[in-house]
Amino acid sequence: MTRLAMVMIAKDEAGAIGRALRSARPHVDKMIVLDTGSVDATCEIARTEGAEVRPFVWIDDFAAARNAALSHSDANWNLVLDADEWVEAGAEALGPQFLPPGGGGLIGEVRIENLTDQSGGAGRAQSWIARILPRGVSYEGRIHEQPVSDLPRKRFALSLGHDGYTAENLARKGARNETLIMRELQDAPEDAYLWFQLAKEHQARERAQHAAICFTEALRLAPADVAYRHALVVRALMALKANGQLADALALAEAEVVNWRRSPDFYFVIGDLYLEAASQEPDRALDHFLPVAESAWKRCLEIGERPDLDGAVAGRGGFMAAHNLSIFYETLRRQGEAAKYADLARRLRG
């Protein structure tokens, strides 16, 4: 029996699928691509790269497609990859010492490095997602599907790059995901995770009002201990600010600060909020708002990077915070401090 297979669903991904398969091929025993109706060269490229290609009639259900793809695998372990992703680092985690030939009783979470060029979240936003599945685990959910299992989850050192949230790729995919999420919400209007995902769709497309409404609903419904709470809070703060709801953003920040004292992402956004407050109330800027912004960005540097936090953006605990401080001091004509943090930003960026 096969030890490890890479399993993928794809449609019209000729521009990306070769990169994904080439990145995975050295680390897996076989590759399976379930094609859901491509009219470009996706299937030909996949076969050229060594994948077994199977057809599937798309029924607007990602879980159904994932499960159909998994049904073609005889492996004890399956690495689930999307066509717009690639193995970036930590591939040794896929070795037999971590994924033994006989299978195992766990689900592996890997780090996804999401590249984005949208102003609401520029950089590399990191999330932890279950992508290493033992044989027999299946998915549920028409959109943003999740593996269903009581098995314990373990974080692996594997890192996947993902560029599906760039403006070009968002435009190419159109409203597909948004439409499916809305359909799911009709059946489960109290599902906080679906509201969170819909909010992210709006935020990625810079629809400030819609994003703010959906994040607010997700916050209302989500339990305090959900795995995505950090990303939800930080993104909600950004969305409220973008929609001109600064008072609501500041109130949310005050309510949540006790939970995120070790989050550079949280404090990075706090700095932005108080800088905005300073611009709106210049009479209170120097003695109230600007010192808080300054303190928040310095706190980011004290904490450092936290890639373990879901939704963390690389740089907020390093060069991005230092850059903001350099601009801050430059604006205040404190040239010595501006130069100090500009130099720090360059060194941290590498």
C-alpha positions, 0 to 999 in steps of 0.5 A: 500500500502507498505510504503518502499521496498528494491529493488535489482538486482543480479546475482551469489551473493551467497557470499554477498546477505545474508549480504545485505538483513539482513542489510536491513530487519529490516528497510523495509516493503518488499524486492524484488530481481530480479535475472538475471540468477544466477547459484549459491545459490543466489535465495535460500539465498534471499528467506531464508532471506525473499525476494521475488525473481523474474526472469529476462532475462539479456539483457546487460542493467542495467537500464532495469533490475532496472526498471523491479525490480521496476515494482514488487514493490507496495511501495511508496518508494523504497530503491535501494540496490546492493548485494555487499552493506549493510546498515551500519549506519543511518538507522533511515533515512528510518523511516516514519518521513523521508519517509512518507507513502503517498510518497513524492516529492523528491529523496534521496541521500545516502552515499556509503562507497566504500572499496578498496584494490587497491594502487590507492585509498586504504581506504574508498572512499565516494560517494553520489548516488540517492538510495531512489526513490519515486514510479514512478521514473525509470532509464536510462543507459545501465551501471552506470544507473541513475534515471530520474526525475526533482524532487529535491534531498536531502541527507539522513543520510543513509550510505551504505557499498560497497566492489565491488571494492576489487581486489577479487570482481573485478576479479570475475566480470571480464570485464562486466562493462568495456564492457558495458561502451565501448558499451555506448561510441560508441553511446555517445562518448562525454559523460564525465560521461561515460569516467569518469566511464571507467577511474575508471574501468582502475584505479581500475585495475591499468592500469595507461596509460588507466586510464590517457587517459580516465580521461583526456578525461573526464576532457576535456568534463565535465562541471565545475559544474558537481556533480562528479567534485571533484572525477574526478579531484582528481582521474585524478591527481592520474592517471597522476602521476601513468602514469609518467605524473607528469608535467601534474598532476602539471599543472592540480593541479595549474589550479584546486586549486582555486576550492578545497581550502576546500578539504583534498583529493585535498591537500593530492594528492598535497603532493604526487605530490610534494614528487614525484617531489622532488625525480625526482629533488633532487637539488630542493627538500629541497628549493622547493618541500618538503616544498610544500608537508609538507604544503599540508599535514598540510592543510589536517589536518587544513581542516579536514574530508569532507565526503560531497565531492564526492569521498572523502577518509576517513582519508585524512583529518585526520590520513592519512595526519598525518601519511604522515607527521610523515614519512616525518619528520622521513626521514628528521631526525626531530624526535620530529615532527615525533613522534608528528604526529605519535601520532596524526595519532594513535589518529585520527585513533581511 
